[in-house]
């Protein structure tokens, strides 16, 4: 079963300089706050795409391993 720690590790490993706070204890529904200096100047859609890209790089896909992700992002 996927854990919040798994998502946190995936995001921070594949998105350089990111800091993630992830909650979720049922293995498929998660909430994440991701702060990353690379988000500066990017719109919310682009920021979210970078997070989804980091998850995909770790082999975690929305609608597959992750059913739902409430995502908030901001620049550091």
VOGU-3710 file (C-alpha; in Angstrom, 3 decimals, decimal comma):
1> xxxxxxxxxx> 0,000/0,000/0,000  1,190/3,493/-0,897  1,934/5,812/2,028  2,185/9,568/2,487  5,902/9,050/3,086  6,207/7,324/-0,303  4,699/10,364/-2,033  6,846/12,796/-0,052  9,979/10,863/-0,990  8,985/10,659/-4,659
11> xxxxxxxxxx> 8,291/14,391/-4,903  11,443/15,466/-3,064  13,630/13,005/-4,987  12,408/13,937/-8,458  11,708/17,662/-7,980  14,984/19,335/-7,067  14,905/21,571/-3,972  11,236/20,796/-3,248  9,859/20,372/0,241  6,661/18,333/0,509
21> xxxxxxxxxx> 4,215/17,847/3,351  1,925/14,927/2,536  -1,048/13,573/4,472  -3,125/10,488/3,800  -3,565/7,201/5,551  -5,788/5,062/3,330  -3,225/4,387/0,591  -5,072/6,116/-2,271  -6,297/9,570/-1,095  -3,676/12,190/-0,275
31> xxxxxxxxxx> -3,194/15,893/0,444  0,105/17,580/-0,372  1,646/20,996/0,077  4,726/21,330/-2,116  7,060/24,307/-1,845  9,792/24,678/-4,452  11,887/27,647/-5,601  11,521/26,437/-9,211  7,823/27,362/-9,020  8,663/31,092/-8,946
41> xxxxxxxxxx> 7,034/32,818/-11,907  5,028/29,741/-12,899  1,260/29,548/-12,857  -0,547/26,999/-10,738  -1,098/24,622/-13,678  2,627/24,493/-14,501  3,490/24,006/-10,830  1,061/21,100/-10,554  2,379/19,593/-13,783  5,881/19,574/-12,305
51> xxxxxxxxxx> 4,634/17,711/-9,226  2,711/15,193/-11,352  5,859/14,763/-13,467  7,894/14,007/-10,345  5,342/11,413/-9,272  5,329/9,856/-12,747  9,130/9,702/-12,733  8,816/7,655/-9,531  6,323/5,318/-11,209  3,292/6,745/-9,410
61> xxxxxxxxxx> 0,360/7,668/-11,633  -2,849/9,545/-10,962  -5,840/7,272/-11,410  -3,650/4,236/-10,886  -1,506/4,116/-7,735  -2,935/7,452/-6,568  -6,711/7,815/-6,696  -6,935/11,403/-5,445  -4,436/14,133/-4,607  -5,477/17,497/-3,154
71> xxxxxx> -2,453/19,535/-4,202  -1,312/22,986/-3,130  1,931/24,464/-4,421  3,952/27,608/-3,856  7,404/29,002/-4,486  9,894/29,036/-1,634
//
